[in-house]
Amino acid sequence: MNEPQATKVTTRHLARNAYLYVRQSTLRQVLEHTESTARQYALRQRAVALGWPAEQIVVVDCDQGQSGASAVDRAGFQQLVAEVGLGHAGIVLGLEVSRLARSSTDWHRLLELCALSGTLILDEDGLYDPSTFNDRLLLGLKGTMSEAELHVLRARLLGGVVSKARRGELKLPLPVGLVYDPLDRVVLDPDQEVQQAVHLLFRTFRRTGSAWQTVRTFREQALPFPRRVRTGPRRGELVWGSLPHSRVRQVLHNPRYAGAFCYGRTITHADPEGHDRVERLPRDQWQVLIHDVHAGYITWAEYEENVQRLRANAQSYGAERRASPPREGPALLQGLVTCGRCGERMTVRYHARGTGQVPTYVCQREGIEHGQPICQQVPGEALDAAVGELLLEAVTPLALEVTLAIHDEVQARATEADRLRRQHVERARHEAELAQHRFLRVHPDNRLVADALEADWNARLRDQAEAQDAYERQRAAAEQLLADEQRTAIRDLATDLPRLWRDPSTPDRERKRLLRLLVEDATLLRGERLTAHVRFRGGATRTFTLPLPLTAWQARQTDPTVVTLIDELLNEHTDGEIADLLNQRELHSGAGLPFTRLLVREIRRAYGLSNRFTRLRAAGYLTLPEMAAALGVGTATVKQWRAHGLLRAIRGNDKGEYLYAPPGPDAPVKWAHKLTTRRDRSTSAESQEEGAV
């Protein structure tokens, strides 16, 4: 070692530890490139030659098999940086700069810490002091060259991969349902059960139009779905299980099922913390896309249709989304309505009416975003009924053909599901037979192997029994679903699509799906009347107007003819008597309720009708005190004369109050009161004598 290098080591450096950093990029290099590992460990002798005792040399080799492109997952490098920053390291040893770091950021951070703490750096070429300008310049150049070397190596490898991918010859992992043949050509999986499961997934999505509904169908019919194990000791093995929603989306988004070869659908970025983030690219940014390279389960047109439907079904696709998938709820135009004033998409609100729900279409985007008033809201009950009639008018000529096709599809679906379940049972039986064959071939004296094979045989028999039981249950349910009575009912409905549309048992979601087969969207404008502009698929349009629906109070308003009748009856009857008469005629209020005295009173007050008492007063009838004053007698006498028919009185209300006609020339006088009193006394005495006898 030359003199300048030896003079860089001082007693201050020797008082600290020497850290030897050992790293290989991959586990394969650790196992096969043993010479490089030996050279790195040999740097211990260099540290001893510089004056460090062997017990002060710390070997950091826990990053074996880790790439030097980043320090995120390298615990050893992070430990080394921490020790340097704390001033515990006198020298850092590495075979070359690329062993310590291949990232300029990590490398220059280490140089900065070494310069601040006075730590030396040693590689195979020499000893450096990062606090001096020349050594730091040289170390910086080495770090830059190490990073550039990594870039060149990566570009060289990726260049060959991309070149092979552009020819469609790159061998990539295939999704379940596709395999490589002995000539490395992509073909459909020869396992018929796997093919049937993948075909059924695509057909179910085409029928339901929803990935979630596809998962639900597989779960309700207890249908398994295959997958390939990608990692671990069971790598490449085919396993069966339930179908998750994520798997459905992966299958529908994968162009390999359409026979296309693609490469570069994603790009990987590093976040500020050093973690990789995968971003999906739009189709026009894919590096390679070649159509019709191999056999597929669907055509490219069907693939694009599936992707478009998934995009339309996305609930959070963005502000430009104009439609949403059909969901629960009676709103027929849910997700298809556009505001005729501002052009924004209208949403749906529901409110209860009786035992059901009534929709209202609301344009509230600006109101939510900027606190403005709601643009417009349209009650949807009458609108949905009109659009439904418009749809029936358009499809009635095709009703027979469409519903018969639905009937055939139901039968075909049940048959296909039964075949797939039967194949699953056959696979379980075959695996049980293989386990039995392996058990019978083992030597009886080899009990350890025999016990394991016997346990495996028993497990396969249990799987076979469970698969057989599930098959029998689902088959019985399918037979019950397609009973003769139901087949007859479906055929009957095939001749009457309007009855199917109006059938209360028809789900709202199915009505919406049928509507979307013909209707693209609808634009609503509320003015003096409601104007609806419906656009059909293909470009045809229909415009119709409807009267504005009644408000809640208008809908509950009493029939004007009933109000007129109440006005007429008030001339002769009280409120309670009128309620009895209206109920006898089976009339009801605007809310559909029977009449009561209080309800008649409320209607009378609402329409400004005078009650019976007021009308009699207007006709000149007198109250009890007024009549007593006019006759010069007490009120009790007036009541007695009314009871004996000497005075003409009319009942004025339901409280029993009477109004009296004005006294005429034949009105009773005071002596009549005395005569009446004497007659009452005589009558009372005679009654007492008769009682005594």
MOWO-V993131 format. One record per run of one state. SS is the DSSP state (a for helix, b for strand, c for the rest). FROM is the first residue (numbers start at 1). TO is the last residue. If there is no record, write none. Layout:
ss=SS from=FROM to=TO
ss=SS from=FROM to=TO
This chain:
ss=c from=1 to=2
ss=a from=3 to=7
ss=c from=8 to=10
ss=a from=11 to=14
ss=c from=15 to=16
ss=b from=17 to=21
ss=c from=22 to=26
ss=a from=27 to=32
ss=c from=33 to=33
ss=a from=34 to=41
ss=c from=42 to=42
ss=a from=43 to=49
ss=c from=50 to=53
ss=a from=54 to=56
ss=b from=57 to=60
ss=c from=61 to=74
ss=a from=75 to=85
ss=c from=86 to=88
ss=b from=89 to=93
ss=c from=94 to=96
ss=a from=97 to=100
ss=c from=101 to=103
ss=a from=104 to=117
ss=c from=118 to=119
ss=b from=120 to=122
ss=c from=123 to=126
ss=b from=127 to=129
ss=c from=130 to=132
ss=a from=133 to=166
ss=c from=167 to=177
ss=b from=178 to=180
ss=c from=181 to=185
ss=b from=186 to=188
ss=c from=189 to=191
ss=a from=192 to=208
ss=c from=209 to=210
ss=a from=211 to=220
ss=c from=221 to=224
ss=b from=225 to=228
ss=c from=229 to=237
ss=b from=238 to=241
ss=c from=242 to=244
ss=a from=245 to=253
ss=c from=254 to=254
ss=a from=255 to=258
ss=c from=259 to=260
ss=b from=261 to=263
ss=c from=264 to=265
ss=b from=266 to=270
ss=c from=271 to=275
ss=b from=276 to=280
ss=c from=281 to=282
ss=a from=283 to=285
ss=c from=286 to=287
ss=b from=288 to=290
ss=c from=291 to=299
ss=a from=300 to=313
ss=c from=314 to=336
ss=b from=337 to=339
ss=c from=340 to=344
ss=b from=345 to=345
ss=c from=346 to=346
ss=b from=347 to=353
ss=c from=354 to=355
ss=b from=356 to=363
ss=c from=364 to=364
ss=a from=365 to=370
ss=c from=371 to=375
ss=b from=376 to=379
ss=c from=380 to=380
ss=a from=381 to=441
ss=c from=442 to=446
ss=a from=447 to=481
ss=c from=482 to=483
ss=a from=484 to=494
ss=c from=495 to=496
ss=a from=497 to=502
ss=c from=503 to=507
ss=a from=508 to=516
ss=c from=517 to=518
ss=b from=519 to=526
ss=c from=527 to=528
ss=b from=529 to=536
ss=c from=537 to=540
ss=b from=541 to=547
ss=c from=548 to=551
ss=a from=552 to=555
ss=c from=556 to=559
ss=a from=560 to=569
ss=c from=570 to=574
ss=a from=575 to=584
ss=c from=585 to=596
ss=a from=597 to=606
ss=c from=607 to=611
ss=a from=612 to=618
ss=c from=619 to=621
ss=b from=622 to=622
ss=c from=623 to=623
ss=a from=624 to=631
ss=c from=632 to=634
ss=a from=635 to=643
ss=c from=644 to=648
ss=b from=649 to=651
ss=c from=652 to=657
ss=b from=658 to=660
ss=c from=661 to=669
ss=a from=670 to=692
ss=c from=693 to=693
